Amino acid sequence: MSAISIGQAVILGAVEGVTEFLPVSSTGHLKIAEGLMGIPVDEKSVVGFSAVIQVGAIAAALVYFFKDIMRIMGAWFRGLGNREERYHHDYKFAWWVIYATIPIVVVGLAAKPLIEGPLASLWVVAGSLIVGSGVMWAADQMGRHKRGEDDTSLKDAMWVGCSQILALLFPGFSRSGATMSTALILDLERVAATRLSFFLGIPALTGAGIYELKDAIGSGASAVPLVIGTVVSFAVAYASISWLLKFVAKHSFNSFVIYRILVGALLFGLLGMGVLS
């Protein structure tokens, strides 16, 4: 039988949708929610469920950025057959996304036993939430916020893409938080940093969801909770993306930093008191 009920799938789908693209760690929040509901966080079907419902959030990003994605893909396909088109920024950017995704794929496959085992601990999540908060605060202070999306380079994409590995190895660090922080250190302005985080996250997270699908079903996860959790994740994530882009245009990341520290401290407290294990 599935370890996750339909009601729990709705809750987890909403948590995933809200937190996937906010720099607060969707993995961390999912593990906390699973722990509070008594769901075994290290069970294969649960790990697979968490990865699969991410596809709902990624689908929301695909829909939200559909015009941008079609423009970039169009430039890439035109560039494959036309040398002049290869000088276009969108053509180069498409290749940069591909190149920047390779490191996280390699590490994800190589470190899969650790990621699904010892590193899935809630103690790791709590520590990563707090440490990641310090990195995010420092990055926002250090960054000069002077470069726009058209100013990005291959070096930027590779640094930001590789930073996703931090969140992969240390759930709680936050993929969005790591990528946005890296982009800010590279002097991108906040909206450009956020959009770059979205574009680099789409192939990595989609691939993870598809890769985990067989394990999620094969290890006992019911198809109905998977579908419901994914649909809820999609709807909530779409609204979350729209809100985030408006928020970062006018505000710093300090609110997220404070929130992460509070959640991390609360999680340490719950673990210390034995409420969560």
C-alpha distance (Angstrom), angle and dihedral (degrees) to the residues before:
residue distance angle dihedral
M1 . . .
S2 3.78 . .
A3 3.81 117.2 .
I4 3.82 89.2 -142.3
S5 3.81 125.0 66.2
I6 3.80 126.0 -151.7
G7 3.80 91.9 -103.5
Q8 3.77 91.4 50.5
A9 3.81 89.8 47.2
V10 3.82 90.0 57.1
I11 3.81 91.6 51.0
L12 3.80 93.9 45.8
G13 3.81 91.4 45.7
A14 3.80 90.0 53.9
V15 3.82 91.8 47.1
E16 3.81 90.5 49.7
G17 3.80 92.6 47.5
V18 3.79 94.2 50.2
T19 3.80 97.1 43.8
E20 3.83 107.0 32.6
F21 3.80 95.4 88.9
L22 3.78 100.0 23.2
P23 3.83 112.0 91.8
V24 3.80 92.4 -114.9
S25 3.84 101.7 93.2
S26 3.78 118.0 -97.8
T27 3.82 90.0 -157.7
G28 3.78 91.0 53.7
H29 3.79 93.6 48.9
L30 3.80 92.1 45.9
K31 3.79 91.2 52.1
I32 3.80 91.2 47.9
A33 3.81 91.5 48.9
E34 3.80 91.1 46.4
G35 3.79 91.0 49.1
L36 3.82 93.2 49.6
M37 3.81 90.0 50.6
G38 3.80 92.0 49.1
I39 3.81 94.3 -111.8
P40 3.85 113.6 149.4
V41 3.81 101.9 -114.7
D42 3.81 95.1 -159.9
E43 3.82 97.1 50.0
K44 3.81 111.9 117.0
S45 3.79 95.3 -126.0
V46 3.82 90.4 51.4
V47 3.81 93.6 48.3
G48 3.79 88.7 48.2
F49 3.81 92.1 47.4
S50 3.81 91.0 53.3
A51 3.80 91.4 51.1
V52 3.80 94.5 46.2
I53 3.82 97.0 50.4
Q54 3.80 87.1 54.6
V55 3.80 85.1 72.2
G56 3.81 87.8 67.4
A57 3.80 90.4 56.6
I58 3.79 91.2 45.3
A59 3.80 90.2 50.0
A60 3.79 87.6 55.2
A61 3.82 89.2 54.0
L62 3.81 90.1 48.7
V63 3.80 91.0 53.2
Y64 3.80 94.6 42.6
F65 3.81 93.6 49.3
F66 3.81 95.6 33.6
K67 3.83 95.3 124.7
D68 3.81 92.5 47.8
I69 3.79 92.2 47.2
M70 3.81 92.7 48.6
R71 3.82 89.9 49.0
I72 3.80 92.5 51.0
M73 3.80 94.2 43.6
G74 3.80 90.8 46.6
A75 3.81 90.7 53.3
W76 3.81 90.0 47.6
F77 3.81 94.3 52.0
R78 3.81 91.7 45.0
G79 3.79 90.0 49.6
L80 3.79 92.2 53.8
G81 3.78 89.4 65.5
N82 3.78 102.8 26.5
R83 3.80 121.7 56.1
E84 3.82 93.5 -159.6
E85 3.81 90.8 58.0
R86 3.80 89.7 58.1
Y87 3.78 90.5 76.4
H88 3.80 90.4 62.9
H89 3.82 113.8 107.5
D90 3.81 92.8 -132.0
Y91 3.82 91.3 56.8
K92 3.79 91.3 51.1
F93 3.79 91.7 43.9
A94 3.83 91.4 55.6
W95 3.81 90.1 56.0
W96 3.79 91.1 45.6
V97 3.81 91.0 56.2
I98 3.81 89.2 51.6
Y99 3.81 93.3 48.0
A100 3.83 92.8 44.6
T101 3.80 91.9 52.5
I102 3.82 94.8 56.9
P103 3.85 97.2 75.7
I104 3.81 95.0 54.6
V105 3.82 91.3 46.3
V106 3.81 91.6 52.5
V107 3.81 94.3 46.3
G108 3.80 92.2 42.3
L109 3.79 92.4 56.1
A110 3.80 94.9 41.0
A111 3.80 96.1 46.7
K112 3.81 98.5 37.4
P113 3.86 94.6 117.8
L114 3.81 91.2 52.6
I115 3.81 93.7 43.7
E116 3.79 92.4 52.1
G117 3.81 93.3 38.1
P118 3.84 129.7 36.0
L119 3.81 95.1 0.7
A120 3.83 91.0 56.3
S121 3.82 89.0 71.6
L122 3.80 117.9 125.5
W123 3.81 87.6 -133.4
V124 3.80 88.0 62.6
V125 3.81 90.0 47.8
A126 3.81 92.5 52.4
G127 3.80 93.8 47.9
S128 3.80 92.8 45.2
L129 3.80 91.9 51.0
I130 3.80 91.4 56.9
V131 3.82 97.6 39.6
G132 3.80 90.6 46.5
S133 3.80 89.2 52.1
G134 3.80 90.3 58.7
V135 3.81 91.1 49.6
M136 3.80 91.7 49.2
W137 3.80 93.5 48.8
A138 3.80 92.1 48.4
A139 3.81 92.0 47.6
D140 3.80 92.4 51.3
Q141 3.81 90.1 50.1
M142 3.81 95.0 44.6
G143 3.80 97.7 45.0
R144 3.77 118.4 93.3
H145 3.83 92.8 -154.0
K146 3.79 92.4 -142.9
R147 3.83 104.8 122.9
G148 3.78 124.2 82.5
E149 3.79 131.7 -153.4
D150 3.82 93.1 -89.0
D151 3.81 89.5 56.4
T152 3.81 94.8 62.8
S153 3.79 119.8 117.1
L154 3.81 139.3 -166.9
K155 3.81 88.9 -94.9
D156 3.80 90.4 55.2
A157 3.80 92.3 49.2
M158 3.81 93.2 48.2
W159 3.80 94.4 48.6
V160 3.80 92.1 46.8
G161 3.80 92.3 43.4
C162 3.81 93.0 50.6
S163 3.80 91.0 48.9
Q164 3.82 88.0 68.0
I165 3.80 86.7 74.2
L166 3.82 89.5 71.2
A167 3.80 90.9 62.8
L168 3.80 91.3 42.9
L169 3.80 93.1 55.7
F170 3.80 97.4 34.0
P171 3.82 111.3 39.8
G172 3.76 106.1 -154.4
F173 3.80 94.5 43.2
S174 3.84 88.1 89.6
R175 3.78 125.3 -132.3
S176 3.79 90.7 -131.7
G177 3.79 91.4 46.2
A178 3.80 92.8 49.8
T179 3.79 95.1 46.6
M180 3.80 95.4 43.1
S181 3.81 91.6 47.1
T182 3.80 91.7 50.8
A183 3.80 91.3 48.2
L184 3.80 90.7 50.1
I185 3.82 91.0 51.0
L186 3.81 86.4 53.9
D187 3.84 86.9 57.2
L188 3.81 98.0 -108.5
E189 3.78 113.7 150.2
R190 3.80 116.3 -111.2
V191 3.82 99.8 -100.0
A192 3.82 91.8 47.1
A193 3.81 90.0 47.9
T194 3.80 90.7 50.5
R195 3.80 94.6 48.0
L196 3.82 91.6 47.5
S197 3.80 88.1 52.2
F198 3.81 89.6 53.9
F199 3.80 95.5 49.0
L200 3.81 93.9 47.2
G201 3.79 92.0 46.0
I202 3.81 96.8 54.1
P203 3.85 99.3 73.3
A204 3.82 95.2 36.7
L205 3.79 96.5 49.6
T206 3.80 94.6 39.6
G207 3.79 90.1 52.3
A208 3.81 91.3 48.2
G209 3.79 91.8 51.6
I210 3.79 94.0 49.1
Y211 3.81 91.9 44.9
E212 3.82 92.1 51.7
L213 3.82 94.8 45.0
K214 3.81 94.6 87.2
D215 3.80 91.8 48.8
A216 3.80 92.3 46.7
I217 3.81 92.8 53.6
G218 3.80 96.9 34.2
S219 3.80 94.1 51.2
G220 3.80 94.9 55.3
A221 3.81 106.2 -83.6
S222 3.79 110.1 146.3
A223 3.80 117.0 -124.3
V224 3.83 93.2 -133.8
P225 3.84 97.1 61.2
L226 3.82 88.6 43.0
V227 3.80 92.5 54.6
I228 3.81 94.0 43.5
G229 3.80 93.3 46.9
T230 3.80 91.0 48.8
V231 3.83 93.9 49.2
V232 3.81 92.3 48.6
S233 3.79 89.8 46.8
F234 3.81 90.6 53.4
A235 3.80 95.4 51.1
V236 3.79 95.7 45.3
A237 3.83 94.2 42.6
Y238 3.81 92.4 53.9
A239 3.80 90.7 57.1
S240 3.81 90.5 43.3
I241 3.83 92.9 54.1
S242 3.80 92.1 50.9
W243 3.81 91.7 49.5
L244 3.81 94.9 46.0
L245 3.81 95.7 53.3
K246 3.80 90.5 51.1
F247 3.79 92.1 45.9
V248 3.81 98.2 50.8
A249 3.81 91.0 48.4
K250 3.80 89.1 69.0
H251 3.80 107.3 19.3
S252 3.80 140.8 55.5
F253 3.82 123.4 -122.1
N254 3.82 92.6 -105.2
S255 3.81 93.3 107.1
F256 3.80 90.2 57.4
V257 3.81 91.1 46.3
I258 3.81 92.5 54.5
Y259 3.80 92.5 44.3
R260 3.80 92.4 50.8
I261 3.80 92.6 50.5
L262 3.81 91.1 50.4
V263 3.81 92.5 48.7
G264 3.80 91.8 46.3
A265 3.80 92.1 49.7
L266 3.81 91.1 46.7
L267 3.78 90.6 50.4
F268 3.81 91.8 50.5
G269 3.80 87.9 51.1
L270 3.82 94.0 49.9
L271 3.79 91.0 48.0
G272 3.79 92.6 46.5
M273 3.83 91.8 51.3
G274 3.77 91.8 47.1
V275 3.81 94.3 -116.4
L276 3.82 87.2 123.7
S277 3.78 126.5 25.8
